Each structure stands twice: as structure tokens, then as C-alpha cells.
């Protein structure tokens, strides 16, 4: 839920995608503090996009995130991360990556 200011710089789908990424990548428990921080981050994104109005954001997060498709996104990101780690290891073993050329985590 957001004020017209947010919708003046992004679509509802863009906002949903942004929030989904934040939820999936959030490093700790999703509590009130985390959700408040995410609201602020979404408002900051609107500022970065040049919003010219006030922005108010309220996040409504349902307990069963699997119905929102977030579990699938989480699993997809984990699979990509494992594949990237495996590729780095293969390249390291073949001498293609030296410690100074390793990707930063």
C-alpha cells in the first residue's frame, strides 16, 4: 500500500518485484523493524527515481510466503549462487583464478 507519490515513479509490479527481492535477500528475521526498514528503502528508491511528491509506504506481508512465489525465487537464487560457487572452484582448480582475481562475496 502506498501513496500516489510512489506510483508516480514506479508501477505496482515494479514495487512488488522490489519488495520481493528485499524479502528474499533480507539477512535476518522479518520482524517489524525489518519491515519498517524495507518501507524506508522503497521510499528511498522513489527518491532515487526522482519523485516530486511525498511518499508513504505500508508493507503487508502474509505469513505464508510460498503463495507469493517468494519460496521459488529464494530457491532459484540459492541454485544460482551454488552454480556460481562451483564455477569459481572449477576455475580456481584450473588456475584461471588467482587469489587477487577471485570474485568478491
Residue pairs with C-beta under 8 A, 6 or more apart in sequence:
1 57
1 58
1 59
1 60
2 15
2 42
2 55
2 56
2 57
2 58
3 53
3 54
3 55
3 56
3 57
4 53
5 46
5 51
5 52
5 53
5 54
5 55
5 56
6 15
6 42
6 43
6 46
6 51
6 55
6 56
6 57
8 51
8 52
8 53
9 46
9 49
9 50
9 51
10 18
10 45
10 46
10 49
15 42
18 42
18 45
19 38
19 42
19 59
20 68
20 69
20 70
20 73
21 73
22 38
22 41
22 42
23 30
23 38
23 61
23 65
23 70
24 70
24 73
24 74
24 77
25 77
26 34
26 38
28 34
30 61
35 59
35 61
38 59
39 57
39 58
39 59
42 57
42 59
43 55
43 56
43 57
46 55
47 55
62 68
65 71
84 103
88 97
88 102
88 103
91 97
92 102
